[in-house]
């Protein structure tokens, strides 16, 4: 059977539009996230390979931010080894590395990725924040600023676009929602679209 594509996913949403409003789903559905956590993702766009399933079983995404990060770590510029950093900082508390998280605003910017620099948008927000600091604040945070700028320099070619992967995560989530709540319809349409 062929893999699900974005085009086929959109066709599936159109086929069951009378039963399913793809644009008005609750984004915190536990059945849908359980499906991702156990990597029951045959027929789910971008999540069908054993590589993807392994990452899902390791991260066990519990919300859209974690699902978006999982897809970026599997398919983006930040492909492993950063997934292991992402996993460790979820599990080891309190998270004390890197030191730039002592800057409260930087900590907030990185909160949706558990303190890990993953998104280009995070980089831009952090740089804008540093530029906005007074000379006194820059002096107070000089060590932390030096660390974050070094981290950005090291990672700038492996940062992913959050908006792009959030859109991909939405397609995956919608498919998984159908699979979790309408399994017969999902399999029937998958067979029709992916054969």
Legacy VTK file of the C-alpha trace (Angstrom):
# vtk DataFile Version 3.0
C-alpha trace
ASCII
DATASET POLYDATA
POINTS 195 float
0.000 0.000 0.000
1.264 3.486 -0.854
1.852 6.071 1.835
-0.546 8.852 2.685
0.307 12.192 1.080
-0.908 15.696 1.864
-3.081 15.621 -1.275
-4.626 12.256 -0.308
-5.233 13.519 3.229
-7.152 16.501 1.859
-9.183 14.137 -0.325
-10.001 12.061 2.755
-11.185 15.171 4.622
-13.398 16.077 1.627
-14.872 12.550 1.391
-16.087 12.607 4.981
-16.878 16.320 5.301
-20.510 15.441 6.090
-19.379 13.485 9.211
-16.276 15.413 10.134
-15.419 19.136 10.265
-11.648 19.091 9.901
-11.373 22.771 10.864
-13.208 22.541 14.194
-11.567 19.695 16.081
-10.604 19.787 19.739
-6.793 19.887 19.714
-6.467 18.059 23.026
-8.218 14.799 22.230
-6.731 12.061 24.419
-7.673 9.198 22.037
-5.833 10.922 19.208
-2.685 11.522 21.258
-2.794 7.939 22.570
-2.731 6.781 18.943
0.445 8.840 18.388
1.993 7.656 21.667
1.665 4.009 20.679
2.730 4.851 17.087
-0.423 3.401 15.514
0.228 5.636 12.538
-0.215 3.551 9.394
-2.086 5.867 7.039
-1.006 9.031 8.885
0.808 11.532 6.684
4.541 11.826 7.548
4.215 9.318 10.398
4.169 5.933 8.638
7.845 4.947 8.539
9.519 2.896 11.251
11.808 5.893 11.828
8.790 8.100 12.574
7.151 5.452 14.736
10.315 5.058 16.787
10.439 8.825 17.432
6.746 8.854 18.392
7.254 6.004 20.875
10.219 7.819 22.424
8.688 11.292 22.711
5.049 10.217 23.263
3.594 13.611 22.298
0.860 14.825 24.642
-0.094 18.054 22.873
0.241 19.911 19.577
3.544 21.554 20.548
5.112 18.150 21.228
3.607 16.637 18.075
4.978 19.540 16.007
8.426 19.117 17.575
8.336 15.356 16.962
7.627 15.843 13.264
10.371 18.465 12.967
12.848 16.192 14.748
11.960 13.350 12.361
11.754 15.359 9.134
13.355 18.749 9.633
16.835 20.136 9.663
17.179 19.192 13.323
17.051 15.450 12.693
18.807 13.386 15.410
20.858 13.727 17.583
18.735 16.630 18.857
15.843 14.299 19.603
17.880 12.898 22.495
18.409 16.365 23.924
14.672 16.978 23.605
13.914 13.721 25.421
16.429 14.288 28.202
15.271 17.786 29.028
11.690 16.544 29.351
12.745 13.894 31.859
15.525 15.498 33.898
14.198 18.149 36.250
15.097 20.751 37.146
16.552 21.448 33.734
19.672 23.516 34.356
21.504 23.534 31.019
22.139 25.710 29.090
22.690 28.704 31.353
20.893 31.128 29.032
17.633 29.882 30.533
18.471 32.037 33.567
17.071 34.864 31.411
13.348 34.586 32.153
12.205 35.836 28.736
14.465 33.356 26.922
13.097 30.604 29.146
9.545 31.603 28.126
10.447 31.667 24.422
11.843 28.136 24.673
9.079 26.764 26.908
7.112 24.993 24.148
10.214 22.943 23.285
11.139 22.257 26.921
14.082 24.679 26.835
15.582 23.453 23.570
16.305 25.807 20.678
14.460 24.166 17.767
12.623 26.839 15.772
13.870 29.695 13.571
11.085 31.764 15.134
12.586 31.173 18.603
15.954 32.395 17.347
14.402 35.592 15.937
12.459 36.231 19.139
15.544 35.712 21.309
17.680 38.026 19.146
14.969 40.712 19.237
14.780 40.367 23.031
18.562 40.709 23.435
18.534 43.791 21.182
15.824 45.323 23.377
17.851 45.014 26.598
19.380 48.089 28.176
23.167 48.316 28.487
22.808 47.557 32.203
20.754 44.413 31.507
23.200 43.293 28.830
26.001 43.635 31.375
24.035 41.699 34.019
23.251 38.875 31.590
26.538 38.999 29.660
27.460 35.330 30.310
23.993 34.070 29.429
23.874 36.242 26.299
27.258 34.932 25.175
26.039 31.347 25.628
22.761 31.876 23.766
24.491 33.663 20.865
26.999 30.820 20.633
24.159 28.255 20.699
22.333 30.154 17.942
25.503 30.281 15.852
26.011 26.526 16.248
22.393 25.640 15.527
21.348 28.233 12.936
21.584 25.766 10.029
19.571 23.096 11.826
16.658 25.224 13.048
13.254 24.423 11.561
10.312 26.612 10.623
7.662 26.203 13.318
4.756 27.387 11.123
5.607 24.861 8.398
5.779 21.942 10.847
2.706 23.117 12.767
0.751 22.928 9.490
2.115 19.419 8.914
1.207 18.453 12.491
-2.374 19.667 11.910
-2.739 17.354 8.902
-1.348 14.444 10.946
-3.611 15.264 13.875
-6.750 15.432 11.711
-5.959 12.067 10.132
-5.214 10.531 13.530
-8.448 11.967 14.916
-10.410 10.258 12.126
-8.499 7.022 12.693
-9.166 7.163 16.450
-12.867 8.051 16.218
-13.974 6.632 12.847
-11.636 3.681 12.263
-13.844 1.938 9.675
-14.238 5.094 7.585
-10.537 5.783 7.898
-9.490 2.316 6.686
-12.041 2.288 3.862
-10.850 5.651 2.560
-7.209 4.784 3.096
-7.621 1.631 0.973
-9.338 3.682 -1.732
-6.750 6.500 -1.735
-3.506 4.618 -1.121
-3.817 1.502 -3.299
LINES 1 196
195 0 1 2 3 4 5 6 7 8 9 10 11 12 13 14 15 16 17 18 19 20 21 22 23 24 25 26 27 28 29 30 31 32 33 34 35 36 37 38 39 40 41 42 43 44 45 46 47 48 49 50 51 52 53 54 55 56 57 58 59 60 61 62 63 64 65 66 67 68 69 70 71 72 73 74 75 76 77 78 79 80 81 82 83 84 85 86 87 88 89 90 91 92 93 94 95 96 97 98 99 100 101 102 103 104 105 106 107 108 109 110 111 112 113 114 115 116 117 118 119 120 121 122 123 124 125 126 127 128 129 130 131 132 133 134 135 136 137 138 139 140 141 142 143 144 145 146 147 148 149 150 151 152 153 154 155 156 157 158 159 160 161 162 163 164 165 166 167 168 169 170 171 172 173 174 175 176 177 178 179 180 181 182 183 184 185 186 187 188 189 190 191 192 193 194
